[in-house]
Amino acid sequence: MFVFTQIDNNSLTILSKIFNRELNVALFGKSEFADFLIDKLNVDVIIDETYQLDSYKNIKIINNLKNLDTEKIVISTILNKPWFVKRKLDNYNIVNFDAFIVLKYLRDYLNDWDFNYREILNYKNYVFDKIEEFKLIFGKLEDFESKNSLYNYLNFKLDLDISYLKFSVDNQQYQYFEKFIELPLTSNLFIDIGACDGRDTLNYFKFYSNPNNKAILFEPNISNNSVITANLEKIENSQYRLFNMALGDSQAIVEISDFKDRSTIVEMNENSAGNIHEIEQNKLDSVLIDNIFIFDKNDGRIILKMDVEGYELRVLAGAQETINKLKPIIAISVYHNLNDILSISNFILSIHNDYKVYFRHYTEGVDEGVMFFL
């Protein structure tokens, strides 16, 4: 079911010299991984096409590969588009290493686990421990694309070999909306949990152009309201309601940490008033979806979309009665935590074991693995 490879001898020799500081390198991308590597390697230049300053941490920045010495060895620090970067570097005939072969070297040869993005370095041992459960999930998948996508996705995370994602593309405009999701011509309801900038709801209205369709958006980051409104105004007469609240498995006050384009719960307090309002800056009520709305079959088919930065299982627990009663279509992210694929699947199937299950992956990196339950 799974395949494991070794780093080839030539690459192993070069990486060993790099980490022994016998060779200087260039880094592609000013990123969190770049910060980690700068402290471990002799880095004399960083290539970043968008960074506006001439240097970073006293290291020279260049914005164009044409200005790079082609004899320089480059390590990519880009985790979400490894193949895009590799093809670009290969076009200049530059010796380069993608971020994941470097992580593999750190894990398997240096036993260095200090940079463990989304627990990816733990995945090998985890899957071995849960192999029988993974086999059961594979057996539940409805189509070849689901099985092939999950096979490649898991092998990539296990082996840290981007060749498993060679034919992957960034296809996020279709995320959550696959051809196998067929909606009735009557009204339907899209519940967007983790709405971010509202693009998923916008795509819902575009792909299912029924004037009776409605949407409810949950986004704890109030600063996103203006961009959500601007996006949804692109759809004439769109019917939606936006709530700035967090969802979970209990009434609580949560603290929201904003990071770039996403919001994450960083603290929970059970002493919540339970009202829908902002408590103070970056603090909101967290409530159970079962407690705030009464859905019924007059809403048509319900699609429950969820991407909440690792809190998916808690939100599902707070929606258990809704799922049990109405059996909504569920499109849910399963890439934030080590155990997401198994724990989320097992929880949903424990409520309705006759759900049809699909898996899709929408980037060429670790992120945006989504499971569907129909």
Secondary structure, DSSP 8 states (H G I E B T S, - for coil): --------HHHHHHHHHHHTTSS-EEEES-SHHHHHHHTTS-EEEEE-SS--SSEETTEEEES-GGGS-TTS-EEE--SS-HHHHHHHHHHTT--EE-HHHHHHHHHHTS---S--GGGGGGHHHHHHHTHHHHHHHHHHB-SHHHHHHHHHHHHHHHH--GGGGTT----GGGTT--TT----SS--EEEEES-TTSHHHHHHHHHS--TT-EEEEE-S-GGGHHHHHHHHTTSTT-EEEEE--EE-SS-EEEEEEEETTEEEEEEEES-----SSEEETTEEEEE-HHHH----GGG-SEEEEE--TT-HHHHHHTTHHHHHHH--EEEEE--SSTTHHHHHHHHHHHH-TT--EEEEE-SSSSS-EEEEE-
